[in-house]
Structures are given as structure tokens and as C-alpha cells.
Amino acid sequence: MSADTDALETDPDAADVSTADSAEPESTETASGSLFERVLVVTGDDEAGRAAVESGIDLAAAHGATVDALYVVDTSEHWDMVVERRERTGEALVEDAAARGDALGVDVEKWFRYGTPHREVLDFADAHDADLIVVGFARRTGLDRLVRPETLPARVQRGASAPVMVVGTED
């Protein structure tokens, strides 16, 4: 028995602290008392990606969390010039996220990965103990729905061990 348990058993005025029958939900707060410590923001080169960055950094500022700004260069379809163009775009996007974080007093770590986006996001979130994943979602046309029936947010939501916040655009 631990010293705390011994003290409870010998003190007749001590309250019963049994948690086995407790109906109260577990706290979702982290050790620091905040709801989130690490927020993974998936950047993207569209309005939805920029909205995800804005929302994720604002949320991190409210909770005193650190942001991991991640851009994934999708190498599943193309290489060469397309990938090089995506690299430059990704560098600019994570730099913009870091600048927004600096303006709000949020620590933003910039990350870059290559591969299939949903797999890279899920692997990164697990490896870096993300408390929340923020990803953007834009409306899709009929043709886009036919060509790509599953979206990045849907794949991330299905495989994530952390909560996923999907941010849309205002249109």
C-alpha cells in the first residue's frame, strides 16, 4: 500500500476517494492544466488550408499551446518539377504560419514531409504527441468527388488517435 492509501485508512474523517464507481468523465486537460499543449496544423495552398492555419494558431494562443505547422509534399502522383513547385509553396506556407504565430506570441515549429498526405499527417501526429489536429476542407465539385472520393480530412479523422478539427472556408 502507498503512503497516501495508509493515510486515508487511518483517518476516519478522510473522504472516500474510490474512483471505480465514479460516474464523472475523465478530465481532458493536459498536465499543464490546458486543454491542448501541441496543436498540429496541416497547411495547404488554398483558402481551406489558410483557414486551418488561422484557426489552429488562434486556438493555440488561447490555450498556450505550441503549434506544429506541417506541409506534406504529395509524392504519390508526380515528381520532378511539380514536386519542386510544391516544395517552394510548402516552404512559404510554413513560414507564413510561423509569422502568424509570432504575431500572436505562439511558438510555431515548421515541418516538411514527403509522401501520401494522410499517412504523413497521422504518422507525424503520433510521433509528436499532437493533442489536436487541425486540417482544412474546401467544397468539392462533382468531378473532384468522382476523381478523389475520399478527402484528406476524412482519412485523417478515421485514422487519428487525437481529436481532429476540420475547418472550412466562409463562402
C-alpha positions as a Markdown table, in Angstrom:
| # | Residue | x | y | z |
|---|---|---|---|---|
| 1 | Met | 0.0 | 0.0 | 0.0 |
| 2 | Ser | 1.2 | 3.5 | -0.7 |
| 3 | Ala | 1.6 | 6.2 | 2.0 |
| 4 | Asp | -1.4 | 8.1 | 0.6 |
| 5 | Thr | -3.6 | 5.0 | 1.0 |
| 6 | Asp | -2.4 | 4.3 | 4.5 |
| 7 | Ala | -3.2 | 7.9 | 5.5 |
| 8 | Leu | -6.7 | 7.5 | 4.2 |
| 9 | Glu | -7.4 | 4.3 | 6.0 |
| 10 | Thr | -6.2 | 5.6 | 9.4 |
| 11 | Asp | -8.0 | 9.0 | 9.1 |
| 12 | Pro | -11.7 | 8.5 | 10.0 |
| 13 | Asp | -12.6 | 11.9 | 8.6 |
| 14 | Ala | -11.0 | 11.3 | 5.2 |
| 15 | Ala | -13.4 | 11.2 | 2.3 |
| 16 | Asp | -13.9 | 8.1 | 0.2 |
| 17 | Val | -11.8 | 8.6 | -2.9 |
| 18 | Ser | -12.8 | 5.5 | -4.7 |
| 19 | Thr | -13.0 | 6.1 | -8.5 |
| 20 | Ala | -14.1 | 2.7 | -9.7 |
| 21 | Asp | -17.8 | 3.6 | -9.3 |
| 22 | Ser | -17.4 | 7.3 | -10.2 |
| 23 | Ala | -19.8 | 8.5 | -12.9 |
| 24 | Glu | -17.7 | 11.6 | -13.6 |
| 25 | Pro | -15.9 | 11.8 | -17.0 |
| 26 | Glu | -12.2 | 11.8 | -17.1 |
| 27 | Ser | -10.6 | 15.2 | -17.5 |
| 28 | Thr | -9.3 | 16.1 | -21.0 |
| 29 | Glu | -6.8 | 18.6 | -19.7 |
| 30 | Thr | -3.1 | 18.1 | -20.1 |
| 31 | Ala | -0.6 | 18.0 | -17.3 |
| 32 | Ser | -0.1 | 21.8 | -17.6 |
| 33 | Gly | -3.9 | 22.4 | -17.0 |
| 34 | Ser | -4.6 | 23.5 | -20.5 |
| 35 | Leu | -6.8 | 21.6 | -22.9 |
| 36 | Phe | -4.0 | 21.5 | -25.6 |
| 37 | Glu | -0.2 | 21.5 | -25.4 |
| 38 | Arg | 0.6 | 20.6 | -29.1 |
| 39 | Val | -1.6 | 21.5 | -32.0 |
| 40 | Leu | -0.7 | 20.0 | -35.4 |
| 41 | Val | -1.8 | 22.4 | -38.2 |
| 42 | Val | -1.8 | 20.9 | -41.7 |
| 43 | Thr | -1.0 | 23.7 | -44.1 |
| 44 | Gly | -2.4 | 23.8 | -47.6 |
| 45 | Asp | -2.2 | 26.1 | -50.6 |
| 46 | Asp | -5.9 | 27.0 | -50.7 |
| 47 | Glu | -8.4 | 29.0 | -48.7 |
| 48 | Ala | -9.2 | 26.0 | -46.5 |
| 49 | Gly | -5.5 | 25.4 | -45.7 |
| 50 | Arg | -5.1 | 29.1 | -44.8 |
| 51 | Ala | -8.3 | 28.9 | -42.6 |
| 52 | Ala | -6.9 | 25.9 | -40.8 |
| 53 | Val | -3.6 | 27.7 | -40.0 |
| 54 | Glu | -5.5 | 30.8 | -38.8 |
| 55 | Ser | -7.9 | 28.7 | -36.6 |
| 56 | Gly | -5.2 | 26.4 | -35.3 |
| 57 | Ile | -2.9 | 29.2 | -34.3 |
| 58 | Asp | -5.7 | 31.2 | -32.7 |
| 59 | Leu | -6.7 | 28.1 | -30.7 |
| 60 | Ala | -3.1 | 27.5 | -29.6 |
| 61 | Ala | -2.8 | 31.1 | -28.5 |
| 62 | Ala | -6.0 | 30.7 | -26.3 |
| 63 | His | -4.6 | 27.6 | -24.7 |
| 64 | Gly | -0.9 | 28.5 | -24.5 |
| 65 | Ala | 0.0 | 25.6 | -26.8 |
| 66 | Thr | 2.8 | 25.0 | -29.3 |
| 67 | Val | 1.9 | 24.6 | -33.0 |
| 68 | Asp | 3.5 | 22.2 | -35.4 |
| 69 | Ala | 2.9 | 23.6 | -38.9 |
| 70 | Leu | 3.2 | 20.7 | -41.3 |
| 71 | Tyr | 3.2 | 20.8 | -45.0 |
| 72 | Val | 3.2 | 17.5 | -46.9 |
| 73 | Val | 4.6 | 17.3 | -50.4 |
| 74 | Asp | 2.4 | 14.8 | -52.1 |
| 75 | Thr | 4.7 | 12.5 | -54.0 |
| 76 | Ser | 2.1 | 9.8 | -54.8 |
| 77 | Glu | 1.2 | 11.3 | -58.2 |
| 78 | His | 4.2 | 13.4 | -59.6 |
| 79 | Trp | 7.8 | 14.1 | -59.2 |
| 80 | Asp | 10.4 | 16.5 | -60.7 |
| 81 | Met | 9.1 | 20.0 | -61.4 |
| 82 | Val | 5.7 | 19.5 | -59.8 |
| 83 | Val | 7.3 | 18.4 | -56.5 |
| 84 | Glu | 9.8 | 21.2 | -56.7 |
| 85 | Arg | 7.0 | 23.7 | -57.1 |
| 86 | Arg | 5.1 | 22.1 | -54.1 |
| 87 | Glu | 8.3 | 22.4 | -52.0 |
| 88 | Arg | 8.6 | 26.1 | -52.7 |
| 89 | Thr | 4.9 | 26.5 | -51.9 |
| 90 | Gly | 5.2 | 24.5 | -48.7 |
| 91 | Glu | 8.2 | 26.5 | -47.5 |
| 92 | Ala | 6.2 | 29.7 | -48.0 |
| 93 | Leu | 3.1 | 28.3 | -46.2 |
| 94 | Val | 5.0 | 27.1 | -43.1 |
| 95 | Glu | 6.9 | 30.4 | -43.0 |
| 96 | Asp | 3.6 | 32.3 | -43.1 |
| 97 | Ala | 2.3 | 30.1 | -40.3 |
| 98 | Ala | 5.4 | 30.9 | -38.2 |
| 99 | Ala | 4.9 | 34.7 | -38.8 |
| 100 | Arg | 1.3 | 34.5 | -37.7 |
| 101 | Gly | 2.3 | 32.6 | -34.6 |
| 102 | Asp | 5.0 | 35.2 | -33.8 |
| 103 | Ala | 2.4 | 38.0 | -34.1 |
| 104 | Leu | 0.2 | 36.2 | -31.5 |
| 105 | Gly | 3.0 | 35.0 | -29.3 |
| 106 | Val | 2.7 | 31.3 | -30.2 |
| 107 | Asp | 5.7 | 29.0 | -30.7 |
| 108 | Val | 5.4 | 27.5 | -34.2 |
| 109 | Glu | 7.7 | 24.7 | -35.3 |
| 110 | Lys | 7.9 | 24.3 | -39.1 |
| 111 | Trp | 7.8 | 20.8 | -40.5 |
| 112 | Phe | 8.0 | 19.4 | -44.0 |
| 113 | Arg | 7.3 | 15.8 | -45.1 |
| 114 | Tyr | 7.2 | 13.9 | -48.4 |
| 115 | Gly | 4.7 | 11.1 | -49.2 |
| 116 | Thr | 1.0 | 10.4 | -49.1 |
| 117 | Pro | -0.6 | 13.3 | -47.1 |
| 118 | His | -3.0 | 11.5 | -44.8 |
| 119 | Arg | -0.3 | 8.9 | -43.9 |
| 120 | Glu | 2.3 | 11.5 | -43.2 |
| 121 | Val | -0.1 | 13.6 | -41.1 |
| 122 | Leu | -1.2 | 10.6 | -39.0 |
| 123 | Asp | 2.4 | 9.4 | -38.5 |
| 124 | Phe | 3.6 | 12.9 | -37.6 |
| 125 | Ala | 0.7 | 13.4 | -35.1 |
| 126 | Asp | 1.5 | 10.1 | -33.3 |
| 127 | Ala | 5.3 | 10.7 | -33.3 |
| 128 | His | 4.9 | 14.2 | -31.9 |
| 129 | Asp | 2.1 | 13.6 | -29.4 |
| 130 | Ala | -0.3 | 16.0 | -31.0 |
| 131 | Asp | -3.3 | 16.9 | -28.8 |
| 132 | Leu | -5.3 | 18.2 | -31.7 |
| 133 | Ile | -5.0 | 18.0 | -35.5 |
| 134 | Val | -6.4 | 21.0 | -37.5 |
| 135 | Val | -7.0 | 20.4 | -41.2 |
| 136 | Gly | -8.8 | 22.5 | -43.8 |
| 137 | Phe | -11.7 | 21.3 | -46.0 |
| 138 | Ala | -12.9 | 23.0 | -49.2 |
| 139 | Arg | -16.1 | 22.3 | -51.0 |
| 140 | Arg | -15.6 | 20.0 | -53.9 |
| 141 | Thr | -17.1 | 19.9 | -57.4 |
| 142 | Gly | -18.8 | 16.8 | -58.9 |
| 143 | Leu | -15.7 | 15.9 | -60.9 |
| 144 | Asp | -13.4 | 16.2 | -57.9 |
| 145 | Arg | -15.7 | 13.9 | -55.9 |
| 146 | Leu | -15.6 | 11.4 | -58.7 |
| 147 | Val | -11.8 | 11.5 | -59.1 |
| 148 | Arg | -11.0 | 11.6 | -55.4 |
| 149 | Pro | -13.9 | 10.1 | -53.4 |
| 150 | Glu | -12.1 | 10.4 | -50.0 |
| 151 | Thr | -10.8 | 13.7 | -48.7 |
| 152 | Leu | -7.7 | 14.3 | -46.6 |
| 153 | Pro | -9.8 | 15.4 | -43.6 |
| 154 | Ala | -11.9 | 12.2 | -43.8 |
| 155 | Arg | -8.9 | 10.0 | -43.9 |
| 156 | Val | -7.2 | 11.8 | -41.1 |
| 157 | Gln | -10.3 | 11.7 | -38.9 |
| 158 | Arg | -10.7 | 7.9 | -39.5 |
| 159 | Gly | -7.1 | 7.1 | -38.6 |
| 160 | Ala | -6.2 | 9.7 | -35.9 |
| 161 | Ser | -5.6 | 8.9 | -32.3 |
| 162 | Ala | -6.1 | 12.6 | -31.4 |
| 163 | Pro | -9.1 | 14.8 | -32.0 |
| 164 | Val | -9.4 | 16.3 | -35.5 |
| 165 | Met | -10.8 | 19.8 | -36.1 |
| 166 | Val | -11.9 | 20.3 | -39.7 |
| 167 | Val | -12.0 | 23.9 | -40.8 |
| 168 | Gly | -14.0 | 25.1 | -43.8 |
| 169 | Thr | -14.0 | 28.4 | -45.6 |
| 170 | Glu | -16.6 | 31.1 | -45.4 |
| 171 | Asp | -18.4 | 31.1 | -48.7 |
